[in-house]
Amino acid sequence: MDANQQTRSNPFGMDADCENCPELCATREQVVHGYGDVGADFLFVGEVPEEGADRTGVPFTGDERGEALQHVLGLLGLNNSLPSDDEPELDNAFVTYLARCHTPERAPTDEEIRTCEPYLNAEIRMINPEILVPVGQRALSEIATEYTTAPAEEFDAAEDHATTIRGRGFEIVPMADPLDQTDAEREAFLDHFSSLMDRDYRQTKGRRGR
């Protein structure tokens, strides 16, 4: 991959010193924006940075949950680094979060997620992926609300894991929490996602305007 396409973080000049949520400014180490191949077909969206990502500044790195996701990306050929790397070499994948600041000992509030929504929307608009992968229930609920016509409560990350949902403008492929997946669930996701990757998405992107 062209080195110019790989970005450590904050690929679109987003605010790295956001102070819109004063409580989080006092507890976070840094704002964690998206990371990866900015020409990617596949965009993975988690809920919020955990302690590891808060330290590294890169989504899904620095802890067991991050390594579990990076391991899956490696098996799919989307990560050319070790799962433990703090700056993985992603190819055709981009990783990000709903909320951008670590929230110790609690989940982000709805208001905090809404505050960060413009960042996610900017990433989705600029990358223009073919497939959105909400990682975990909160991400699935938010993505489903925005990009499907069905009520968000109809979607369940465990039941819908490794399936394809037709969304508005994107296909949505939910993933259960990578740290909690059984071996069978991981294999199911790998099999399903591999079948989707067999399509020539890059040709499709070349024919579309952005």
Protein Blocks (a to p, Z undefined) as FASTA:
>chain_A
ZZklpcfbhklopafkbckbmmlmmmmmbdcddedjfkbfbdcddfbdcfklmmnopghi
hiaklmmmmmmmmmnopaccdfklmbdcdehiacddfbfcdcehiacdfklmmmmmmmmm
mmmmmnopabdcdedjklmmmmmmmmmcbdfklpcfklmgoiacddehiacdddddfklp
cfklmmmmmmmmmmmmmpcfklmmmmpcZZ
